[in-house]
Every structure is written in C-alpha cells, then in structure tokens.
Amino acid sequence: MKFAYRFSGLLGTVYRRGNLSFTPDGNSLISPVGNRISRFDLKNNKCETFPLATRLNIVCVGLSPDGSLAILIDEEGAALLVSLIGKCVIHQFHFQKPVHSVSFSPDGKKFVITKDHVALMYHAPGKRREFNAFVLDKTYYGPYDETTCIDWTDDSKCFAVGSKDMSTWVFGAERWANLIYYALGGHKDVIVACFFEENSLDLYTISQDAALCVWQCDTELDGLKPMPRKDAAKGNSAARNDDEFLEESKGEEIRGKANPNEQEARNKVKYSRVAKYFFNKEGDFNNLTSAAYHKKTHLLVTGFASGIFHLHELPDFNLIHSLSISDQRIASISINSTGDWIAFGCSGLGQLLVWEWQSESYVLKQQGHFNSMVSLAYSPDGQYIATGGEDGKVKVWNTSSSFCFVTFTEHSSGVTAVTFTSNGYVILSASLDGTVRAFDLHRYRNFRTFTSPRPSQFSCLAVDSSGEIVSAGSQDSFEIFIWSMQTGRLLDVLSGHEGPISSLSFNPMKCVLASASWDKTVKLWDMLDSWRTKETLILNSDVLVVAFRPDGQELAVAALNGEITFWDHENAVQVGSIQGKHDLQMGRKELDKITAKQAAKGKSFTTLCYSADGQSILAGGLSKFVCIYNVKEQLLMKKFEISCNFSLDAMEEYLDRRKMTEFGSMALFDEGGGGEDAVAIPLPGVKRGDMSYRHFKPEIRVTCLRFSPTGRSWAATTTEGLLIYSLDSGLIFDPFDLDIDITPDNIRKKLHQKEYTVAIIMAFKLNEKKLIQEVIEAVPSSEVDVICSSLPDLYVEKMLEFLASALETSCHLEFYLIWTHKLLMLHGQKLKTRSVKLLPVIQFLQKSIQRHFEGVSKLCEWNIYNIKYALAISQQRGMKRLADETSGGDEADFDSDSDYLMQEVNKDKFSS
C-alpha cells in the first residue's frame, strides 16, 4: 500500500474569526478557518482549503486587487505572503506585534497594516524585484490608541485609519502639499469602519455606538498638489538621520497632530461634518460590530452584536431593509465587486452566509458544529461523510464540494456515534439523550427512534452488514440494546459486562457483534444463536475501542495501557500486538504540572480504523499525531501531524521558556484575580477545560478516524474540524514489473503499430498515469471489446482502478463507460471470486459513475424542460398568428401568455 497521503480538505468548519474577502471577480469568497484559509467558489458550488497554515489563528486577510496574492496575519503578527494561484507560501514576515487590519491600495503598489497606534505602509510585493518582499515605505503616527480599520481612495492617493480613541485620520500616501494628515472627531465610541466615497475625499465614519458621520471635503482628488522637492527631501533626510542607529529602517515617518496651529493648517485640505445619523432610533441599543460599503451602488451594510444587519443607501441614509441572521455577534461583513452578494461571518456559531439582497435569498448558508465533532462515518460509496457533534447535531457533507447539504437537529444532547447502513441511504446516530435515531437521506427526515426501557446514555453504536440489526452500548447500565430496523422494536438486551460499554463493532461477513468495555474484556455475541455470548477475550487493561478488518478475519483492540492487540476471534487467539504509547508523542498543556513524558504514561489510542485493503491500521488519540501501522509487520509506517496551530493547547512537548517564572508557568496565574491568583487545576478526565477562564484554549485531540471505502482517502474529526487526507498519486514513481524494454518511446511505437493490448500492458508496467491515459484514449472504440477479452486477469484490476480515477476528471464519459461495461461483462465472474480484495476499487468506480449520473441527469431534465417550453411558445405563436390573420388585426404581444405556459410546463414536469 502507498502512503503518499496529503492534506486535501477541511470540512465541518467554515469560519472562525478574522475578515472575509471576496475575490476581484466577485465569484469566490476567502474565509479564514483557524490557521488556514478556505476558498468558496459560489458559482460552481465548491469549497477548497489551501494546503498551508500559519502558526496561530488568522486574524486578518488582505487580498491584492488582481486576486493573485494574499497576506495572512496571525494573532501575534506573523505574516505569510501567499500565492492564491499556486496555493503556496512565497514569503514570511513578522510585524512583532498583533495587527488589527491590512489593506492593499487599489493600484496594487502599496499596502497598509495597522498595529498599536500606528499605520505602516509597505511596498506591495510582486511589483518590484526585491530580495525582501516586505519593504517599509512610511510610518504614520497620529492616533493615541489602537488603530482599528483602513480604507483607500480609488486612485490610491490617500487612506483613512480609524482608532479606538474615537478619531479618524486621513493620511496622504505621498507627501501632498495640501494634505499630509487630517484628524476627524465627532464620535463618542470606538471607530468600527471608515469609507471614502467613490472618486472623492468625502468620508463616512461609523462608531461602535451605532453612529454614522458624513464628512465633506473642500478639495477633490485632482486638487491634491505634490510637495515641492526641497520640502520632501528635508523630510526624507530627517527620517534617514533618525534611522541610522536602528537595525531595520523605519522608512519615512509622518507624525500627525490632532490640533495643528493656524500656520500649519493654512492652505490645507479641510473637512466639515454635514450630517450625523443613528442606527438605533427606537432605543433598541446594541453595539455595532462590523460594516462594509460598496462605493458604486452607495450601499452600506452594518452588522450588530445581536445578529441584526441593516442595509442603507448613502448619503441620504435611506433604510433598504433590516434583517436578523442569528442571535450571535456578526464579526465580519464583505460585499462583492458587483454589489449583489453580501457575506456575513458569525464567529460565535462558526456561521458563514452569503446573501443576495435584491432577491432576498441565500447564495450560501453554511455552519459547522458549534462544539467539537465526536464521530464520523463514510457512506458506502465514499461520496458523503456524516458527522456528529457535542452540539447534538448530525451533519452530512459532500466530499466533492465540501459543503454540508443537510443537518438533523432532533437530538437534545451530544451525539456520540454515527454510522451509515450498507445501502447508504440511512444514517444512524446514538446520543447521550438516550435515543438512537435513524435518518432517511431521500426525504431528509427522522423515520425511526430507538429507545431503551429505562433511560440510558448511549456511548457507541453499530449496525450489521444487512442493515437490519441496530445495537447501541450504554455507559451507565453496562448493557447492550438490540433493535430491529424494520419494526423499531427492542429485540433483546445483552448483559454481562461489568463496566461501561466503550465500543461496538459488527463483523462485516458474519452476524457477530464485538463489544468492548472498561471491565477489561471484549465479548463476541452471535446474533443468530439465541443471543448468547460466543467468546470472551480478556485483556490486561480497560478496553477503549474495537474494530474488525474489512474481510472479517481479524479483530483489533486498543486498551488503556496504549497497546493495540490483534486477535483471531474464531479461535480466541492473540496474533500480534503494537506498543504505541510512545508513538502518540503527547504535548504538555499550559496548566499541566508534570512533563509531557510523564503525562504520556497514562495516555492511549481512543480510535482505530483499518484501511480498505486491511493491510494497515490508523490510530489516534489525545495527540496531534495520527499513526499508521502495518498490521503484518506490526511497525509504524508514518505519522501524520494533523495541526501546527499553536492557538490550541497541548501542541508543544515543552513549555515556552519565555512564559516561565520562578514560581512556574504564567498560565497558572490568573491576571487580576485578586488575592487568590492561582488558577484551579482541572479535574482528571475533563475533556474541554473550563470556558469561564479568561484564557480558554481548546486541547488538540483526534476523536474519530475513518478510511474511505474507496481506499483513496481517510478522514479524522479533530479539534480543528474534519480533516481529509487523500492519496496523492502524482508524488511517487511506482513501476510494476518493469524491465529494460519498457520505455515511453517503445510504448508509443507499439501504439503506432496498432498493437493496443501490448501497449496497454507496457503502459501499466511503467505505471505513469498520463502515459496510460494517452494509450487508452488512442484505442478506437470498435477495438475495445477485443482488447478487453485479451487483457490478462492481472491487469483487469489495474484497468478498473485507472478507469475509476479517469472518470472523475475526464470529459470522455461515453468512451470510458464503454471500457468499464466491457470489462465487467467479460471478467465479471472471475472478479466475483476476488470481491473482498476488489471492493475498494469497485466502490471507487461506483462513486465516479454516480457523480456523473447525477450531473448529467440534472442537465437532461433541464434541457427537456427548456425544449418543452420552446415548443409550447412556438405553438402559441402559431396560434396567435393564425388568429391575427383571420381577424385582420395587429400582431399581439404574447409575453403575457408565457407565464401561463411556464405554469403548464411546470405542472407537466412535476407530474412526470
């Protein structure tokens, strides 16, 4: 098995904090998700997470005007310059202090960042060839408190900066003779946003107390006069003299004064306040938290802490509409280039909305799990992933688009386990509310609810391969409950364990249930033998998780002592073990008083999963690492680091020495806690810590691992969200049965000689995907039948695997379907004998064909509908023309009849 898996997607989390940004074409949205960024393609309904990450959570994102570059800045001020085209990091830089906002100039030559009480202007990377991509141009002083927001004029001559000291400053990007700086007051609270009017120096400022000031400038943009060269040279030389003693040049410094004297203000630009408006006239006061302004349409959007947002038309302040999207604070707002779509981000719920304000409809509405995810399950064809979270919700995600398309909210407490039935159309979920629920993916409803005679908290769930028997384990009564899917009735209660049931797993090939418990035993129950225990396996420690191999011949068990044991369950014999405690490589939490090495002695794997072919096993637990072991050799093959986000707890093995004092870690002392400054140490077993602390850091952990049935990817539910790792076939050269004559030239020579079967076999031996594709697509469709019949059995499986991957991306749909059909018809009986081994390949093929079927069927339905509509219109026109000729009147306008015809066609469409 190849292990060239790489990070390919982040599901389950759509927005955390920071500013949302539309791309210049207005069709895609960039959203910060923890320490990564995701791009939502709103036209094609797809989402992708970039394979790059900052060290801490991202707080601000700046996009270049051409959409090719982005600057990502984290909580401590570390910045990454990222190419949105190549999806890679170009440059790293540290601003030394937290940054509040970043903005590129409209011409793309400069960008400004705000930190502390200063604004720093840099030369934008990419426009000039420089060794250092971030070259400081000017430093602007003026505000007394922290700066909050930035906006540029359309011609990039000036920019405005808002501050927490209730003032707004207008600075010149160059030293203009009549505008170097200008300070504006008039507010009684923190400035949230400031916006220039289109092609003007007129300004709007908005404060947190929901007040809007309209400022008019007595000078147009064309009226800005360049500074005489002598004065500019004086300023530059003064800046140089000050910087001689500094290691890094600060560039030119511009120091603003809030109250300049008359001589300094003479012949300078002047602002006057022409209006002041208030958003909360009825007295329903709440804080204004975010705002966005579209200059061409004069549309102002403001968001509030209560989840309400207003749309106003400026400068007259006409209310267009006011709506509520949630009861949580709106953290970020962005408007696309055309002004049609408005994006809202709510960090409290992790909610992302894109609203089309003219039609008052959602373009995108996505929300992750409010609390951490606990469990996941792949559908049998690998197209969908179901997740359950501590918020009581069950969500279903599409793996190709990365969007959640249905959410079930029937559970009233945390969901502990989810699973699909074998047909893929039913999802089962177990919860701490004492119910197991079955959801129908056709009608999106909860059609069965399974309960126990006495209320029990269900900790685990399993369904047999036929989908008829549902079992759930209780963590308080130590019993296993068995229900019938058909009737919903409780069939039996299996008792015998003396501790909480931690895990259940059905044998894929037999009706045998394995149950694990904290009583240090694994019991095997034969469902067809009067519900009696078939076997009891005794271990040395509490059992946390069990998993059957896909062929049902082996059972893997993870225990509290960190050991994974493998059992031949038919003979109750242990066949192998892996001591994986040291592979977990635990991190030390901030509040831990013992080292990570000592803490690791009590840690173990909490989730296990076999690969699709059964040769390897995935294991994860309370660590940032996921380990993959070879079962036969019992060796660690690879460790995947699922996160490098130091905003999470337990990421470092050793505590940061800078945060250590003579009395211990600074995290153990609560700032401003009065006389008793020490922080209470959480009790053992506490999973998420105390959210009432001033500094709450979620702990990194892996709660569930699952391999895709296709064998092409695996997924993990973690503190960061649902991470997907896919097989990267382009990374490695892996020839098969290679000899000296197998070369690309020889393969093309055979192809030219029309020896297609030989050319295909040689291409598979070289195992280069592009060359295989070139050979297969050169075969005439009339020859496919003959080639398929003469293809050796060894290469039939390889051909099917290639066809499955090619169908995902190729536009030659009919051609590849002919190949698939002929192969399965000619070799179906032989393939059936190796069905267990070939199952991942067949499921991968089914997933690819099903995806095309859904897309083509929608297109065909739409085309049929359009043809019917066109025929109906042409028929109506003919009738009108005939009526006009007989009556001799003018040709009437039949547009009014089109609505009636549309209704008739719609009726016909829905009835069919």
Secondary structure, DSSP 8 states (H G I E B T S, - for coil): ----EEEEEEES----SS--EE-TTSSEEEEEETTEEEEEETTTTEEEE-S---SS-EEEEEE-TTSSEEEEEETTSEEEEEETTTTEEEEEEE-SS-EEEEEE-TTSSEEEEEETTEEEEEE-TTSS--SSS-EEEEEEE--SS-EEEEEE-TTSSEEEEEETTS-EEEEESS-BSS-SEEEE---SS-EEEEEE-TTSS-EEEEETTTEEEEEEESS-GGG--B--HHHHHHHHHHHHHHHTTSSS---EEEE--SS--HHHHTTS--EEEEEEEES--SS----EEEEEEETTTTEEEEEETTSEEEEEETTTTEEEEEEE--SS---EEEE-TTS-EEEEEETTTTEEEEEETTTTEEEEEEE--SS-EEEEEE-TTSSEEEEEETTS-EEEEETTT--EEEEE---SS-EEEEEE-TTSSEEEEEETTSEEEEEETTTTEEEEEEE-SS---EEEEEE-TTS-EEEEEESSS--EEEEETTT--EEEEE---SS-EEEEEE-SSSSEEEEEETTSEEEEEETTTTTEEEEEEE-SS-EEEEEE-TTSS-EEEEETTSEEEEEETTTTEEEEEEE-TTTS-----TT-SS-HHHHGGG--EEEEEE-TTSSEEEEEESSSEEEEEETTTTEEEEEEE----TTSBS--SS--GGGEETTEEGGGB-TT-TT--B-----TT-SS--TTSSS---B--EEEEEE-TTSSEEEEEETTEEEEEEE-TTS----SS--TT--HHHHHHHHHTT-HHHHHHHHHHHT-HHHHHHHHHTS-GGGHHHHHHHS-HHHHHHHHHHHHHHHHH-S-HHHHHHHHHHHHHHHHHHHHHTHHHHHHHHHHHHHHHHHHHHHHHHHHHHHHHHHHHHHHHHHHHHHHHHHHHHHT------HHHHHHHHHHHHHHHHH-
